[in-house]
Each structure stands twice: as structure tokens, then as C-alpha cells.
Amino acid sequence: MPVFRMPDELIVPDPRLADESGLLAVGGDLKPERVMLAYRNGIFPWFSDEQPILWWSPDPRMVLYPEELRIGRSLGKRIRSGRYRITFDQAFADVIDACRSVPRPGQEGTWITDDMMATYRQLHRQGHAHSVEAWEGDELVGGLYGIEVGRVFCGESMFAKASDASKVAFAAAVERLRDHGCVLVDCQVYTSHLERFGAREIDREDFLEVLWEQGELAMRPGVWDSR
């Protein structure tokens, strides 16, 4: 399959035309309108500072159906301990900054560039991007952020500065999303970490069918309220 050049017009290529690696297009810009159009079509930006903007639509797609969430015994014990306090949309800028700066084992550098951070912060102000925070006392020690597309939540990145903090935040997010009508959490690509939570790979065509059916439907109000 050819790799497309993202046009100047506010359109995106058919996500089913991505190459075997999942790469669909190169170039374009990170205007919030284009990024949201991409998400609504199962496409996401992922690139490094030294690269042009790269747009991806992998097949298969890693997803988690909220009702299939698995919480292991040790994580369940951690959750019940109450060590971490979970909030929603209380510190988006701090979460995305930590996702960018907190080192991950086996990973060098970051794909969260300055332009990416600026775009997602704007999407947060517009009500599209959301964060989940884990606090230990007054310190932010874990969290995640992603994009809401109707009843689908597209997870982007998470971080942890304390043991299991991001896992507790993720479990809380999925349970809250499930209770408010979310039908699918998009995890993008396979990781064993996500598989342990119950995520699995499905055909891109099946993912797109759910996304296009559910992307225009709203979740119940209050999903991002901290109570």
C-alpha cells in the first residue's frame, strides 16, 4: 500500500489503506480540527521530534471492552488500600507533561512533542481530551489522558511515579467509562501490560464499525466529574 501525503484540505485518507505497519499518511498539521477528524476515523498521530507528522491506523487494533476489564489480585488489593486518590480532569496539563517527561523502562525519548502537547491541551479546553489523575496526598503520582469520541475512549499515554499508580488510574477510568456508557477503549497497539487488563486485538474493520456507529453518540453526563 502507498503511504499518503496528508492534504492541506481538512480530509483524511481511508484508514483501511494503511500499509502493513499501520502507517497511513505523512505530513499535514496538528490543528485540533484535523486531529479530531483523524480520531473519528480510527487514525492517530505518532512521531518523534526528528520526524515529519506520521498518521497511523494499525491492523489489528488493540482494544478493551469495558465489561471485560480484568483486575488482578495484587492490583485489587492496592485499589482497596486507598493509597491513591483518583480524580478526573483536574490536572490535564500536569498529566500530559508527566507522560512526556517520566522515563519508561526500555524507551528512549518521547513522541509527545511540543506541538502535540499544545494541540492536546487545546482539545482539552474544547472538551475532547480528558485526564485521570492518581494522587498520593497532594502529589500527582500517576495518570493517563486520551480523547473521547462519542462512546469510544481513545487512550493516549499514561505515567507512574509510584508503584501501581497508573494501573489504579486506568482501572478507575475504565470502570467510570463503563458506568457512563462507553462501549470501547481504544488501546491502539498491543502491549502485554494492556493484555493483562483484558485488552485484546480485533480486526481494524471491526474496530472501525464500532467507532463509526458509536462515535456520534454521547456518553452519559458526569463521566469526567470528580466527586
C-alpha positions in Angstrom: 0.0 0.0 0.0 1.3 3.5 -0.7 1.8 6.0 2.2 -0.3 9.1 1.5 0.7 12.7 1.9 -1.8 14.3 4.2 -3.6 17.0 2.1 -4.0 20.6 3.1 -7.7 20.2 3.0 -9.5 19.1 6.1 -9.8 15.5 4.9 -8.1 12.2 5.9 -7.3 9.1 3.8 -9.4 6.0 4.2 -7.9 4.3 7.3 -8.2 0.9 5.7 -5.5 1.9 3.2 -2.7 1.9 5.8 0.4 -0.2 5.0 1.3 -3.4 6.9 2.9 -1.5 9.7 -0.2 0.6 10.2 1.4 3.8 8.7 -1.2 5.6 6.6 -0.1 9.2 5.9 2.7 11.7 6.3 2.6 15.5 6.8 -0.3 17.8 7.3 -0.6 19.7 10.6 -1.8 19.2 14.1 -4.7 21.6 14.1 -7.3 20.3 16.6 -9.9 20.0 13.9 -7.7 17.7 11.8 -6.7 15.6 14.9 -10.3 15.1 15.9 -11.2 14.2 12.3 -8.4 11.6 12.4 -9.6 10.1 15.7 -13.2 9.9 14.3 -11.8 7.8 11.5 -9.6 5.5 13.6 -6.4 7.4 12.8 -3.9 8.8 15.3 -0.6 10.9 15.1 2.5 9.3 16.4 6.0 10.5 15.6 9.2 11.9 17.1 10.7 15.4 17.1 13.1 14.5 14.2 10.3 13.0 12.1 7.5 14.5 10.0 4.0 14.1 11.3 3.1 10.4 10.9 -0.5 9.1 10.9 -1.4 5.6 11.8 -4.2 3.1 11.6 -2.9 -0.3 12.7 -4.5 -3.7 11.9 -5.2 -5.5 14.1 -6.3 -2.9 16.7 -5.8 -3.4 20.4 -9.0 -2.6 22.3 -10.6 -3.1 25.7 -14.3 -3.7 26.1 -15.0 -2.1 29.4 -17.1 -5.1 30.6 -14.0 -7.3 30.0 -11.7 -5.4 32.4 -9.6 -7.7 34.5 -8.1 -6.6 37.8 -5.5 -8.9 39.2 -5.4 -9.8 42.9 -2.5 -7.6 43.8 -3.9 -4.6 41.9 -7.3 -5.2 43.6 -5.5 -5.1 46.9 -3.8 -1.9 46.0 -7.1 -0.3 45.0 -8.8 -1.3 48.2 -5.9 0.0 50.3 -7.0 3.6 49.3 -3.4 4.7 48.9 -4.2 6.7 45.8 -7.0 9.3 45.4 -8.4 9.3 41.9 -9.7 12.5 40.2 -10.9 13.3 36.7 -10.0 16.3 34.6 -8.3 18.1 37.5 -4.8 18.4 36.2 -4.7 17.7 32.5 -1.6 19.8 31.7 0.3 18.2 34.5 -0.7 14.7 33.3 0.4 15.2 29.7 3.6 16.9 30.9 4.4 13.9 33.1 3.5 11.4 30.3 6.2 13.2 28.3 8.9 13.5 30.9 8.7 10.5 33.2 11.1 7.8 31.9 9.7 4.4 30.9 11.8 1.2 31.0 13.2 0.3 27.6 12.0 3.6 26.0 14.3 6.4 24.9 12.9 9.9 24.2 9.2 10.7 23.7 6.7 11.1 20.9 4.8 13.8 22.8 6.4 16.8 21.1 5.8 20.5 22.0 3.3 20.7 19.1 1.5 17.6 20.3 1.2 19.0 23.8 -0.2 22.3 22.6 -2.8 20.5 20.4 -4.0 18.2 23.2 -4.2 21.0 25.7 -6.4 22.8 23.3 -8.5 19.7 22.7 -8.9 19.5 26.5 -10.1 23.1 26.6 -12.6 22.2 23.9 -13.9 19.2 25.9 -12.4 16.4 23.7 -9.3 15.4 25.6 -9.5 14.2 29.2 -7.3 13.1 32.0 -7.4 10.8 35.0 -5.1 11.5 38.0 -3.8 9.4 40.9 -2.7 11.4 43.9 -0.7 10.4 47.0 -1.5 13.2 49.4 -1.1 16.3 47.3 1.4 14.8 44.9 0.4 13.7 41.4 2.0 10.3 41.1 0.2 8.7 38.2 -2.4 9.2 35.5 -3.4 9.0 31.9 -5.1 11.0 29.2 -7.0 10.4 26.0 -9.6 11.5 23.5 -13.4 11.0 23.8 -15.1 10.1 20.5 -18.7 9.6 21.4 -18.9 6.4 23.3 -15.4 5.4 22.4 -12.4 6.5 24.5 -9.0 6.6 22.7 -6.3 6.2 25.3 -3.1 8.0 24.5 -0.5 7.7 27.3 0.0 7.1 31.0 2.7 7.6 33.6 3.5 6.5 37.1 5.9 7.9 39.7 4.7 5.4 42.4 4.0 1.7 42.4 0.8 0.8 40.5 -0.3 4.4 40.3 -1.1 4.4 36.6 -2.7 1.0 36.9 -5.1 2.2 39.6 -5.9 5.3 37.5 -6.5 3.1 34.4 -8.8 0.7 36.3 -10.8 3.6 37.7 -11.1 5.2 34.3 -12.4 2.1 32.6 -14.9 1.4 35.4 -16.1 5.0 35.3 -16.3 4.9 31.5 -18.3 1.7 31.5 -20.8 3.1 34.0 -21.4 6.1 31.7 -22.0 4.2 28.5 -18.6 3.8 27.0 -18.6 0.7 24.7 -14.9 0.5 23.7 -11.5 1.8 24.9 -9.0 2.1 22.1 -5.5 1.0 23.2 -4.1 1.3 19.6 -1.4 -1.3 19.6 -0.6 -4.5 21.5 1.3 -4.5 24.8 1.4 -7.3 27.4 0.6 -4.7 30.1 -2.8 -3.9 28.4 -3.4 -7.6 27.7 -3.3 -8.3 31.5 -6.2 -5.8 31.9 -8.3 -7.8 29.4 -7.5 -5.9 26.2 -7.3 -7.8 23.0 -6.6 -7.4 19.3 -9.5 -7.2 16.9 -9.6 -6.6 13.1 -9.4 -3.0 12.1 -12.6 -3.3 10.2 -14.5 -4.4 13.4 -12.9 -1.5 15.3 -14.0 1.0 12.6 -17.5 -0.4 12.6 -17.9 0.3 16.3 -16.2 3.7 16.1 -18.4 4.9 13.2 -21.6 3.5 14.9 -20.8 4.9 18.4 -18.7 8.0 17.6 -21.7 10.3 17.2 -23.4 9.1 20.4 -22.8 10.8 23.7 -21.8 9.1 27.0 -24.0 10.0 29.9 -23.1 13.3 31.6 -20.7 13.3 34.5 -18.1 10.9 33.3 -15.4 13.4 33.8 -16.7 14.9 37.1 -14.6 14.4 40.2 -16.9 13.6 43.1 
